[in-house]
Amino acid sequence: MRPFPAPLPAAAALLAAIGASSMTADAAPRTTFTVSMPRPSTHLFELVMEVAPFPAAVESFDLVLPVWAPGSYFVRDYARNVQDIEVEGPGGPAAVEKVEKSRWRVRPARRARGPFTARYRVYANELTVRTSHLDETHGYGNGPSLFLYVDGRKDEPYALRFVLPEGWRVSIALPDEGGAFLARDYDELVDSPFECGTHRTYGFEVRGVPHTLALWGRGNEDPERLVADLSRIVEAAAALFGGLPYERYLFLVHVASGARGGLEHRASQSVAFEPTGFRPAKRYRDVLALFAHELFHVWNVKRIRPASLGPFDYTREVYTRDLWAMEGITSYYEGLLLVRAGLVEPKHALEAWGKEIRDHRQTPGAAVQSAEAASFDAWIRYYRPDENSPNVSEGYYRRGALIGLALDLTLRQATSGRSSLDAVLTHLHDEYGGRPTGYPEGAYEAHVSSVSGVDVSDFFRRYVRGVETPPFEELFARVGLAMREKPEKDEDEEEAGPKGAPPRRTLADLGWKTRTENGRIVVAEVYRGRAAYEAGVGAGEELVAVDGRKADGDLLRRLERDLAPGTAVKLHLFRRGLLREVVVPLGERRDFTYEIVPDPEASPARRALYEGWLGRPFPAEARPLDPPAGERLE
């Protein structure tokens, strides 16, 4: 085992103070971590864990590292990055034996209560919101990937200290007390990501609560505009729930090439964007949507949650059938919050929902996997998609968002606006937000009915436990909106027909998705029930030629645009190195999106429901509908 280097003078002073800070007269003993990064270029965090004394002398105890991070339902086995564990206690070095993939058994030199000191390193060179990353520019820590716990003692308080390179500082949502950041328990510790470095910070207040925007990296962002817009998002969420449930909040942002995604935390969020991701306007709306999504999780999943989602079992998968409500309803509210905050126009939210409805209806797996089943199988399906996933599954984010949209509109119509999904969520927060455990598994439906006074048993049977899709044309009509199909514009529209001619409503269809690998066209996905699937084409095959012509992306686009459905085309493909020929009769698909627009004939009651829902006035001059509302293209 490579010995740890001698601590720097500053580190030695901190470590000497740990014992004094770990105990107070009116608090339980704290286990204290000190995180240092003496050589950031090695990507190694060095951690010292001062274990608070046990109530009685022990012969052995286990140190455990989580295998997953709350909010990301996938076993990541963080222990693969842990190295050089050593433990000292009364009598000298303790024996350390790895007994499971993420568990180490510690046997002290003699039976004792402590103190025990564990030292170890963690390799951190994966820049995502779910992992940790350290280099010469910064150190980002996601708690589950870094911090061990003593088995059976997660409920005890913790303290966290840092020894930083010169010129660096730390941003974290935990309260600072004399240079130590304090956590009530292990769950709060690992739910508090940190950023160390020379990142930029911008402070602001909403309803008297301090918020910080921490930016690592640079791109085309406008920090001042971000602060203003984040303030409005926070205020919109606070208005919904009647206040803010935290004492401070941290927006932790990584701006780097290839960076994307977000992860929620109880008083912070980690989000990542491409450097050019903040412009133009469409990209910026996507940025704000991600911020809104992770902020909404402060309530929906961190405080409104099924019992399995906290306190956590970090050693194994935890199952719930309600991820559609935790993640999907949050996805629904990300758009709704932006509209209510006045940051996007209703038409932008309606456009996004229209595209989600279209894509959901065109996904074969939507007829196979229910929202509850998708939630339960998140550990093996959502984060492990393969070429057959579209045929057998539908994500709980999209399906859950559409269920949230449909449920909200259903409740508003059934109660003439007296109840809504807003009311359900505020009730759940009031009922469970302050409790240590969540609501009982399976109780969500009962709470919806109890709060709204609406019998939603049929709704849940058909759309949550079943695989039916809500009748959105009818639901939107109830709030004064018309939903109809609108042909997509062809990128070659001017070549396809006379200028000003309407775009084609139907295209020939192969029913697959392809990708390009080193200049080769490879079949990535084949959709059940469509042309390529019925002809026996399989994912992973290399497409060489179509009707004797070399295959490329442009040829495939023109084939679907120019040929008539029913035309037979001859494909030459390589399957496992063997050339084969397949004749595929082209199918047919409608090339459209849904547009959702105000109905000028909407009644005052329906206009009032619209305004209560979106928090915006019904458009004064809704344009006439042509074709008539609800008409579908042939």
Secondary structure, DSSP 8 states (H G I E B T S, - for coil): --------HHHHHHHHHHHHHT-BTTB---EEEEEE-S-GGGTEEEEEEEE---SS-BS-EEEE--SSBTTB-S---GGGGEEEEEEEETTEE-EEEEEETTEEEEE-SS-B---EEEEEEEE-B--STTS-EEETTEEEE-GGGT--EETT-TTS-EEEEEE--TT-EEE-SS-EETTEEEESSHHHHHT--EEEES-EEEEEEETTEEEEEEEES-SS--HHHHHHHHHHHHHHHHHHHTS--SS-EEEEEEE-TT--EEEE-SSEEEEEE-TTTT-SHHHHHHHHHHHHHHHHTTTBTTTB-BGGGSS--TTS----S-HIIIIIHHHHHHHHHHHHTTSS-HHHHHHHHHHHHHHHHT-GGGGT--HHHHHHTTTTTTTS--TTHHHH---HHHHHHHHHHHHHHHHHHHTTTS--HHHHHHHHHHHHTTSSS-B-TT-HHHHHHHHH----HHHIIIIISS-----HHHHHHTTTEEEEEEE---TTHHHHSSTT----SEEEE--EEEEEETTEEEEEEE-TTSHHHHTT--TT-EEEEETTEE--HHHHHHHHHHS-TT-EEEEEEEETTEEEEEEEE-EEEE-EEEEEEE-TT--HHHHHHHHHHHSS---TT----SS-TT----
